[in-house]
């Protein structure tokens, strides 16, 4: 049966991004998981292998480029004479995250000497990812920051180095699974048999029985602590951005790799200041006298306060630009501007003396305006 185009297999266009390709693979891998697929298990497994082969090529930038240029011949050397096999599958972590310790995952990788089993079923497993939210002052988006955070961490016990056994003591082979880490059960169903494979309930997949458990971790091999981690927040980072710190999630079991730490950034808002890309915007209101005669007002900025000079005769809604007082687009780039919209406060009521002073100050313009208004009122029809 001829191979189908890899993009067709995953159901994505040739312009698909890496995230779109990964999302399509995870969806199809779940669909064809033999435990849940509505098709014949053998057919489901073949389709599972087909989408995994497509993902193996399209998830790798170099392999994808060769496939786009030369088709299947450009990637044939990546698989060998037998074509795609699970030994060729380099994205094991994605499959492990998807299937965990399911029998299907162990079927594919348990007997191949993979890093997940060390050649033995029921091998090590990756730790979970940890997600946190960190609030920072808005000024951190300008200059960057190096905050130190406390992260709950579960990792290998320092006393037994993650083995679960008191230092210096030995193991014995688990009598339940005989060191395999898994147990197989066969159930007769008419003329057929159903084979199920699962984690050994006695050794929890380790294949070993601890003779003398570690007193610190009670044989679990793990210990909960609080880890202090210094983060690097680059200048120009956006609100809601996520920083990834590899290896600082929950520790893996039986020597497996740790998960990752993901920190979402939130910046504390400033009153009357909003961010739009590289620029910051604010508004302020000045008295009529200041707009007419000029003066100076203090305004809040990203980094504190600044004095803004108001020239005489400033009109309402006039924008003032403070160059270089906004945000950088990326580390080392020039900062945007801080733009202030000036509103003019018009008095709602004036005393008689104030009116006379204004008429005297504005001269004929004030009197003629008042005269025109009075004449208009006199002309109104009865």
ROLOGU-156832 format. One record per atom (N, C-alpha, C): residue in one letter; x, y, z. Coordinates in steps of 0.02 Angstrom, whole numbers, plus 32768, in hexadecimal, padded with zeros to 4 digits. Atoms other than C-alpha are relative to their C-alpha. Example, Ala and Ser with C-alpha at 12.3 -4.5 7.8 and 13.67 -1.06 7.14 Angstrom:
# ROLOGU-156832
A802D7FC58000A82677F1F8186A802D803C8000S7FD67FC57FFDS82AC7FCB8165S7FD980378025
This chain:
# ROLOGU-156832
X802A7FC48000X800080008000X802C803E8000X7FD47FC58004X804F80A77FCBX7FF7802E803CX80027FD07FC8X807A8126804FX7FD6803D7FEFX80247FC2800AX800B81BC8067X802C803B8011X7FDB7FC37FF0X804F826C8069X7FFB800F804AX7FFF7FF67FB8X80848297811AX7FD180378017X802E7FCA7FEDX80218339811CX7FB87FE77FFDX8043801D8005X7F8982D880E2X7FF17FD3803BX8009802E7FC7X7FA38257816CX7FEB8027803FX80107FD97FC4X7FA082DE81F3X7FC680307FF5X80387FD3800EX7F198343819BX801080498009X7FEB7FBA7FF9X7F7C83E68198X801A80187FBDX7FE47FE6803EX7FB0845A8109X804C80028003X7FB77FFE8002X8065846880D0X801C803D8023X7FE97FC37FDDX806C85138122X7FF57FFB804BX801080077FB9X803E84CD81CEX803C8010802CX7FCB7FF17FD0X80A1850C8263X80117FC28028X7FEB80387FD6X80FD849B82DCX7FCA7FEF8034X8035800D7FCFX807284B0835DX7FC37FDE7FE0X8039801F8022X7FEC848282DDX800F7FB77FF1X7FED8046800EX804C83E582ADX7FFD7FD6803FX800180257FC2X806283B18361X7FB87FF58018X804580077FEBX7FAB83D28388X7FDB7FCC7FD8X80208032802AX7F73836A82F4X80177FBA8012X7FE780427FEDX7FE482DA8327X7FE27FE88041X801C80147FC0X7FA782D983DAX7FB67FEC7FF9X80478011800AX7EF282D8839FX7FF87FBC7FDFX800680408024X7F0C82488326X801B7FC68029X7FE480357FD7X7F7881E6839FX7FCD7FE88034X803580147FD1X7EEC81E9841EX7FC87FDA7FDCX8037801F8026X7E6D81BB8398X800F7FB77FF0X7FEE80438014X7ECE81208363X801F7FD78038X7FE980277FC7X7F0280E88411X7FD57FC08001X8026803F8003X7ED0802E840CX7FCF7FF7803AX802D80087FC7X7E7E803D84B7X7FBE80247FF5X803C7FD98009X7DFF80BB8478X7FE780017FB8X80137FFE8046X7DFD80A883BAX7FC57FD17FF3X803B80288012X7D5A80678371X80117FCE7FC9X7FED802C8035X7DB8801082E6X80207FC0801CX7FDB803C7FEDX7E0C7F6782E7X804280148020X7FC37FEB7FDEX7E9F7F718362X803D7FFF7FD3X7FC68003802CX7F1B7F3B82DCX7FFF803A7FCFX80067FC7802EX7ED97FBE8262X801080418024X7FF27FC47FDAX7EDE804382EAX804A8008800DX7FB87FFC7FF3X7F9280178313X802680147FC2X7FDF7FED803FX7FC48025825CX7FF8804A7FF2X800B7FB9800AX7F7580D08251X8026802A8033X7FD97FDE7FCCX7FC7810182F4X804980067FEAX7FBB7FFF8018X806E80D282A9X800880307FC5X7FFE7FD4803AX804581328209X800480498015X7FFF7FBA7FEBX802081D68263X8040800F8026X7FC27FF57FDCX80BA81BF82D0X803A80087FD0X7FCC7FF88032X812881A88236X7FFC80467FE1X80087FBD801DX80DF824881EBX801880358031X7FEB7FCF7FCEX80FD82A5828DX804C7FFF8008X7FB880057FFAX81B082648297X8023802B7FCCX7FE17FD88035X81D682BC81F2X7FED80498006X80167FBA8003X816C835A81FDX800F8027803EX7FF07FDC7FC3X8198838382B1X804A80138003X7FB87FF18003X8252838B8284X800C80307FC5X7FF87FCC8033X828184298224X80297FE87FC5X7FD480168037X830F83D981C0X7FDE7FC97FD7X802180378025X82AE833B8194X7FC5801A7FD7X80397FE48024X821583A08164X801780247FC1X7FE77FDC803BX827E840C80EFX80147FCF7FC9X7FEC80328032X82C783728099X7FC37FDF7FE0X803D801F801AX821A83258088X7FDC802F7FD0X80217FCF802CX81D283C6803EX802480057FBCX7FD97FF9803EX825E83CA7FBDX80017FC07FD6X7FF3803E8023X827483127F91X7FCB7FCA800AX803380327FF3X81DB82B77FD3X801A7FC8802CX7FEE80387FD5X81EC820A8023X804A7FED7FF7X7FBA8012800BX829781EF7FD3X802F802A8029X7FD67FD47FD9X82DB82818035X80087FEC8049X7FFD80147FB9X82B8822E80DDX80077FB58008X7FFB80497FFBX82CC817580B3X803A7FEA802BX7FC580147FDBX8379817080FFX7FF88008804CX800A7FF77FB8X833381A581A8X7FE27FC28021X802280397FE3X82D8810081BEX80257FBE7FF5X7FDF803F800DX8349807A8174X7FD77FD57FD0X8020802A8032X831A7FE98101X7FBA7FE78014X804280197FE9X82857FB3816CX7FCC80378004X802E7FC97FF9X8235805E8165X7FFB80188048X800A7FE47FBDX81F080B58200X7FF47FC88033X800C802C7FC7X81FE805382A2X8002802B803EX80027FD87FC3X81E980898355X80458011801AX7FBC7FED7FEDX82A58089836BX801480437FE0X7FF17FC28023X82A7811A82EEX7FDB803C801FX802B7FCA7FE7X8227817F8350X8025802A8034X7FD97FD67FD4X82848211839EX7FD6802C802EX802C7FD57FD8X81EC826B83E7X7FDD7FD68036X801C802D7FCEX81D581EB8471X7FDE80278038X801D7FD97FCAX81B2827384F1X7FB980147FF3X80457FED8011X811782AC8493X7FD27FC48007X8029803B7FFBX80D781FA848AX7FF77FEB8049X800580127FB9X80FE81DB8542X7FCF802D8024X802F7FD17FE1X80A082798575X7FB87FED7FEEX804380108018X800D823B850DX7FE67FC0801FX801780427FEBX800781858544X80147FEE8047X7FEA800F7FBBX8064818885EBX801B7FB98004X7FE780447FF5X808280D9862DX7FCF7FCC7FE5X8031802F801BX7FF9808985C3X80237FC47FE1X7FE2803C801EX80177FD98581X8018800D7FB9X7FEB7FF18045X8021802084D0X804480207FFFX7FBF7FDF7FFEX80B1809284FDX80377FCE8012X7FCE80317FECX810D80048554X800B7FCD7FC7X7FF9802E8037X80EA7F9484BEX8031801A7FCCX7FD47FE38033X8142800D844AX804780098019X7FBE7FEC7FE9X81D4803D84B8X801D7FD58038X7FE780257FC6X81E37FC38548X80387FD17FEFX7FCF80338010X824B7F4484EBX803780167FD2X7FCF7FE98031X82B87FB2847EX803E801E801FX7FC67FE17FE1X83397FE884FCX7FFC804B8000X80097FB88004X82EF809784F9X801380208042X7FEF7FDF7FC1X831D811B857CX7FC97FFE8033X803680017FD1X8274810385C9X7FFD7FBE8027X8005803F7FDDX828F805085FBX80437FE0800CX7FBF801E7FF7X8348802E85F3X80027FB87FE9X800380448018X831E7F918592X7FD17FD58029X802D80257FD4X829F7F5E8616X7FBD80228001X80427FE47FFDX81E57F768619X7FF680238043X800D7FDD7FC1X81A07FEE869AX803A802D8013X7FC57FD67FF2X8231806A868AX7FEE80428020X80087FBF7FE0X8247811B86C7X7FCD802A7FDAX80317FD48020X81C781A186A4X801080488010X7FF27FB87FF9X81D3825D868DX7FD2801E8035X80277FDD7FCEX819982D08718X7FCD802F7FE1X80347FD38019X810483448709X801B80487FFAX7FF17FB98007X811083F986CFX7FDE80268039X801B7FD57FCDX80F08482874FX7FF180447FE1X80147FBF801BX809285228723X7FF480318039X80077FCB7FCEX809C85C48788X7FF080427FDEX800C7FBB8018X806586798774X80288030802BX7FD67FCF7FDCX80D9870887A4X7FEB80467FEDX80117FBA800BX80A587BE87B8X803D802C800AX7FC57FD57FFFX812788438794X7FE980487FF5X800F7FBA8010X812889028791X8008800C7FB5X7FFE7FF28048X810D894C86E4X804680167FE9X7FBD7FEB8012X81BD899286E8X802C7FC57FECX7FD9803A8012X81FF88E086D8X7FFB7FF27FB5X800680088048X81BE88E08625X802D802F7FDAX7FD27FD08020X823489728601X80487FE98006X7FB980107FF4X82D8893C8650X800C7FB5800BX7FF680457FEEX82B98883866FX80067FF8804CX7FFB800C7FB8X82C98832871AX801D7FBB800CX7FE480407FEBX831987A28778X7FE17FEC8043X802180127FC1X8297876F87FAX80127FB98015X7FF680427FE4X82B486DB886DX7FBD7FE7801AX8040801C7FECX821D866B8886X80097FBE8025X800180407FDDX81F685D988F9X7FD37FD07FDBX802580318028X81BF853F8899X7FFB7FBF8027X800680437FE2X817784A388ECX801E7FCC7FD1X7FDC802F802BX81E4841788ACX80027FBB8020X7FFA80467FEBX81DD835B88B9X80377FE17FD6X7FC7801B8024X8282830C888CX801D7FC48024X7FE1803A7FE2X82F6827C88B5X8014800E8049X7FEC7FFA7FBAX83138260896EX804C80068004X7FB77FF87FFEX83C282A08997X80247FC98027X7FDF80327FD7X83E482168A15X80097FBD7FDBX7FFB80408024X83BF818189A4X800C800B7FB6X7FF47FED8046X83DE81DE88FFX7FC97FE57FD2X803980128029X833181B088C2X7FF37FB67FFAX800A80498007X834280F488D6X7FC87FE7802DX803280187FCFX82CB80E5896AX801C7FD18033X7FE1802F7FD1X8344807189C3X80328023802CX7FCE7FE47FD2X83AB809B8A5BX80457FF87FE2X7FC07FFE8021X845880CA8A20X802A7FC38011X7FD5803A7FF6X84C380328A06X7FDC7FBE8000X8025803F7FFEX84387FB28A0BX7FF07FE87FBAX800B801E8042X840B7F3D897EX7FB67FF87FF2X804480108015X836F7F11891DX7FFA7FB57FF6X800C80438019X83207E6E88F1X7FCC80057FC9X80307FFF8037X82BD7E458857X7FB97FF9801AX804680027FEAX82047E64886AX7FE37FBB7FF1X801A8044800CX81B17DB98881X7FBF80017FD7X80407FFE8024X810F7DF58830X800B80027FB4X7FF57FF88048X81537E2B8786X80427FE37FE9X7FC0801E8010X81FE7DD6878EX802F80317FDDX7FD27FCD8019X82587E788769X7FEA80237FC1X80187FE1803EX81F07EA786CFX7FE18044800CX80227FC17FF2X81957F368725X7FB780017FEAX804480048019X80F47EFD86D2X7FE57FB9800CX802080427FFBX80787E7086E7X7FD17FF87FC5X802B80108039X801A7E1B865BX7FC87FD28018X8039802A7FEEX7F6F7DD2866FX7FDD7FEB7FBFX8020801C803BX7F1B7D6085F0X7FB97FEB8014X804580127FF4X7E5E7D5285EAX7FE57FDD7FC2X801D80268037X7E057CD18581X7FBD801E7FEEX803F7FE68018X7D787D178516X7FEA7FD77FC3X8015802C8035X7D277C8E84B2X803C7FDC7FE3X7FC880218021X7DA47C518432X803F802D7FFDX7FC77FD28001X7E187CE5844EX8017800E8048X7FE47FED7FBFX7E847D2584DBX8010804B7FFFX7FF27FB97FF9X7E967DD7851AX803C8008802FX7FC37FF37FD9X7F437E098556X800180488016X7FF97FBC7FE5X7F507EA185C8X804280058024X7FBF7FF47FE0X7FF37EEB8603X7FFA803F802AX80057FC67FD4X7FFD7F618697X803B80038030X7FCA7FF57FD0X80737FA78719X7FF97FD0803BX8001802E7FC8X80A37F2F87A2X7FE88024803FX801A7FDD7FC5X803D7F5D883DX802E7FFC803CX7FD580087FC5X80C47F2088B5X803D802E7FFCX7FC27FD78005X815F7F7B8873X7FF480417FDBX80137FC38024X810180048814X802C800C7FC3X7FDC7FFA803FX81637FE08776X804B7FFF8005X7FB77FFE7FFAX82127FDF87BDX80217FBD7FF3X7FE480428008X822A7F2387B2X802A7FE9803AX7FD680107FC6X82807F25885BX7FDA80068041X801D7FFC7FBEX82527F0B890EX8035801C802FX7FD17FDF7FD2X82A57F7E898EX80027FD98041X7FFA80277FC2X82E97F1B8A21X8000802D803DX7FFD7FD17FC7X830D7FB18A92X7FF080467FE6X80137FBF801BX82AB804F8A65X8027803A8020X7FE07FC37FE7X82FC80FA8A77X7FD380208034X80287FE37FCAX82C4814A8B19X7FE980477FEFX80127FBB8011X82C081F98ACDX7FC380047FD3X80377FFE8030X824981D58A3DX7FD07FC58008X802A803A7FF3X81FB81358A83X7FFC7FD27FC3X7FFD802E8039X823080D689E8X7FE5801B7FBFX801E7FE5803DX81DC8149896AX803680177FCEX7FCA7FE6802BX8282818B8926X7FF980497FEFX800B7FBA800EX823C823B8921X7FF580288040X80087FD47FC6X823782CF8996X7FE880447FE9X801C7FBF8011X81D283708992X802880388022X7FDB7FC67FE6X8233841289A7X7FE6803F7FDFX800E7FC08021X822684C9897AX804180187FE2X7FC47FED8024X82A284FE88F6X7FFE804A7FEEX7FFA7FBA8012X82DC85B188DEX802080057FBBX7FE97FFB8046X82F085DC8826X800180497FECX7FFA7FBB801AX832E867F87DCX7FEC7FFF7FB6X80187FFB8045X82D186AB873DX8021803B7FDDX7FE97FC88029X830C871A86B0X7FC680177FD5X80377FE28027X8281878A866EX801F80327FD0X7FDF7FD38030X82BE87DD85CDX7FDA80417FF8X80237FC1800FX8296889385A5X7FD27FF77FC4X802E80028038X820188AB8533X7FCF7FC78002X802E80397FFDX81A4880F856CX7FB880188009X80467FEC7FFFX80E788188557X7FDD7FE4803DX802A801A7FCBX8064880285DCX7FE17FBE7FEAX801980428011X802E874B85E0X80337FD27FE1X7FCC802B801BX80D3870B859BX80117FC88031X7FF0803A7FD7X810C866185DAX804B7FF07FF9X7FBA80137FFFX81BF8639860DX80057FB6800FX7FF680487FF5X81F885838602X80447FF68020X7FC180107FDDX827C8545867DX80077FB47FFEX7FFB80488008X82B084968645X801A7FDD803FX7FE6802A7FCAX82C7841086C9X7FEF80158046X80117FE97FBCX827A846E875BX7FB77FF38011X804280177FECX81D284178760X80067FC98033X7FFD80387FD2X81AA837C87C3X80327FCC7FE8X7FCF80328012X823482FA87C8X7FE17FC17FE5X8019803E801DX821F825C8761X80077FC68031X7FFC803B7FD5X820781B287AEX80337FCF7FE4X7FCE80338010X828B812A87AFX8037801C7FD2X7FC97FE28025X830F81A1876DX7FEC80227FC0X80177FDE803CX82A381ED86E4X800E804B8003X7FF17FB88001X82BE82A286ADX7FC880288022X80307FD47FE0X826983308709X7FD680247FCBX80297FD8802CX81DA839186BCX801B80487FFDX7FEB7FBB8008X81E784498690X7FD5802F802AX80257FCB7FDCX81B284E786EBX7FEB80357FCDX801B7FCC802BX81428562868FX7FE58038802BX80137FC67FD8X812E861086D8X7FDE80337FD3X80247FCD8026X80A886848693X800880438022X7FF27FBD7FE5X80CF873D86A9X7FC2802C7FFDX80357FCE7FFEX804F87BD86DFX801E8041801BX7FE57FBF7FEAX807B887686EEX7FCA80288023X80307FD97FD9X802788E18771X7FED803F7FD9X80157FC58027X7FBE8967871CX800E80418026X7FF87FBD7FE4X7FDF8A208738X7FC3802A7FEEX803A7FD5800DX7F518A9C8749X800F80307FC7X7FFD7FD18038X7F348B0086A9X803A7FF27FCFX7FCB80128030X7FC28AA4864DX7FEC7FBF7FDEX800E803D8024X7FA28A2585C5X80387FF47FCDX7FCA8013802EX801A89C88553X7FE37FE97FBEX801280168043X800789B48498X80407FF47FD9X7FC1800F8021X809C895B844EX803B80208024X7FC67FDE7FE2X813889C4846BX7FEC80408024X80137FBF7FE5X80D88A62849BX7FD47FF8803EX802B7FFB7FC5X80858A92853FX7FD5803E7FF9X802F7FC98007X7FEE8B04854AX7FE480138045X801C7FE77FC1X7FAC8B7185D6X7FD7803F7FF1X80287FC38006X7F348C0285F1X80078029803FX7FFE7FD37FC7X7F388C9A8661X7FD3803C7FF1X802B7FC58006X7EC88D308680X8021803C8022X7FE17FC47FE4X7F0A8DE1869BX7FCB80378006X802F7FC87FF9X7EAE8E7E86D7X8002802C7FC2X80047FD38039X7E768EFC8656X803980338001X7FCB7FCE7FFBX7EF48F7A8698X80437FE47FE9X7FC1801E8016X7F838F00867CX80027FF87FB4X800280078049X7F4A8EDD85CAX800980437FDEX7FFA7FBD801FX7F3F8F9985A7X8044801F800BX7FC27FDC7FEFX7FDA8FD68600X803E7FD47FFFX7FC7802D7FFDX80478F3A85FFX80117FEE8047X7FED80177FBDX80928EDD8690X80207FBB7FFCX7FE080427FFBX80D08E3386C8X7FD57FD4802DX802780307FD8X80748D998707X80297FC08008X7FDF80407FF3X80AF8CF58752X7FD27FC77FEAX80288037801AX80758C5786FBX80207FBD8013X7FE480437FF2X80888B9C8726X801B7FE27FC0X7FE380228039X80FA8B3B86B1X800E7FB78012X7FF180467FF5X81338A87869FX80327FF78039X7FCB80077FCEX81C88AA58712X7FF8802F803BX800A7FD37FC7X817E8B22878DX7FD8803C7FEBX80227FC28013X81528BD88768X802E802B7FD6X7FD97FD18029X81898C5E86EEX7FDB80437FFFX801C7FBD8006X816E8D1986DBX7FF3800F7FB7X80137FF18044X81108D4B863EX7FF4804B7FF9X80087FB9800BX811F8DFE85FEX7FC4800D7FD2X803C7FED8026X807B8E4A85C1X800C80457FE2X7FF37FBD801DX809B8ED88545X7FC1802B8001X803A7FD48002X80288F718545X7FD57FF37FC1X802D800A8038X7F8E8F5D84D8X7FF47FB77FEDX800B8047800EX7F858E9E84E5X7FB57FF27FF6X804580108010X7EE58E5F8494X7FEA7FBF8021X8019803F7FE3X7E758DD684DFX80117FC57FD2X7FF1803F8022X7EA38D2284ADX804280027FDAX7FBF7FFC8021X7F538D54847AX802C7FC68018X7FD280357FEBX7FCB8CBE8479X8047801A8008X7FB97FF07FF4X807A8CD384C2X80267FBE7FFFX7FD8803D8009X81018C558498X804280048026X7FC080067FDDX818D8C258510X80277FC87FDEX7FDE80328028X82068BCE849DX802E7FD4802BX7FD4802F7FDDX825F8B3284D9X7FEA7FEE8046X801780107FBCX81F38B208576X7FCD7FC78000X802E80398003X818E8A89853AX80237FBF800FX7FE680437FF5X81BD89D1852CX802D7FEB7FC6X7FDA801C8037X8242897684C7X7FD87FC77FE0X802280388022X820488F98445X80237FBE8010X7FD9803B7FEFX828F887F8474X804080198021X7FC37FEA7FDDX8331888284DAX803080247FD1X7FD17FDA8027X83A589088498X7FE2802F7FCDX80207FD58032X8326895F8429X7FEF8044801FX80137FBE7FE9X82F58A168435X7FBA7FFE801FX80417FFE7FDFX82658A3D84A8X7FCF802A7FD8X80347FD8801FX81C08A7E8469X7FF680418025X800D7FBE7FE3X81718B23849FX7FC87FFC8034X80357FF87FCFX81038B5A852EX7FD6803B7FE9X802C7FCE801DX806E8BBA84EAX7FCB80148033X802F7FE57FCFX80068C2B855BX7FCD802B7FDCX80367FD7801AX7F5D8C718527X7FEB80318036X80107FCC7FCEX7F3B8D17857FX7FB980187FF6X80447FE47FFFX7E888D4585AAX800280428026X80047FBE7FE0X7E5A8DF785DDX7FBF80038028X803A7FFB7FD4X7DE68E108670X7FE080457FF9X80267FC28008X7D628E95864AX7FD5800B803EX802A7FF37FC5X7D148EE686E5X7FB67FFD7FF0X80488004800CX7C5A8EC186F4X7FDB803F8015X80207FC27FEAX7C328F64874DX803680348011X7FD27FC97FF3X7C86900E875FX7FDC80358029X801C7FC87FDAX7C6B909B87D9X7FFC803D7FD2X80057FC28028X7C3C91478798X804380207FF6X7FBE7FE18005X7CEA918787BDX802B7FDB7FCEX7FD88028802EX7D3990F6875DX7FEA800D7FB8X80187FF28043X7CC9911886C8X801A80427FE6X7FE87FBF8014X7CFB91CE86C6X804A7FFE7FEEX7FB88007800EX7DB3919F86CEX800B7FDF7FBCX7FF880228040X7D9E9128863BX7FEC802E7FC6X80137FD18036X7D4191AC85D4X803780337FF5X7FCA7FCE8006X7DCA922685FAX803E7FE17FDFX7FC58021801BX7E5191A585CFX7FF77FF17FB5X800B80138045X7E01916D852CX7FEA803B7FD4X800F7FC48026X7DC9921B84FAX7FC27FF97FD5X803B7FFF802BX7D5192328468X7FE57FBB7FEFX801780448011X7D4C91778442X7FCE7FE68032X802F80197FCDX7CF7915084E8X7FBF80277FFDX803C7FD88001X7C7E91E384DAX7FD67FF37FC1X8025800C803EX7C5091C28424X7FDE7FBC8003X801E80427FFAX7C32910A8449X7FC48002802CX80387FFB7FD2X7BC2913984DAX7FC680267FDEX80347FD98022X7B6591B9846DX7FDB7FD67FCDX8020802A8031X7B45913C83E3X7FD17FCE8021X802A80307FDDX7B0190BF845FX7FBF80218018X803C7FDD7FE8X7A8A914284AAX7FD280117FC6X802A7FEF8039X7A4E917883FBX7FDB7FC37FE6X8021803E8015X7A2890C483CFX7FC47FF0802BX8038800C7FD3X79BB90B28467X7FC780317FF2X80357FD0800DX795D9152843BX7FDA7FF27FC0X8020800E8040X79399115838AX7FD57FC18000X8027803E7FFEX78EA907283C1X7FB6800F7FF7X80487FF3800BX783490688382X7FD97FF2803EX802A80087FC4X77AD90798405X7FCE7FC77FF5
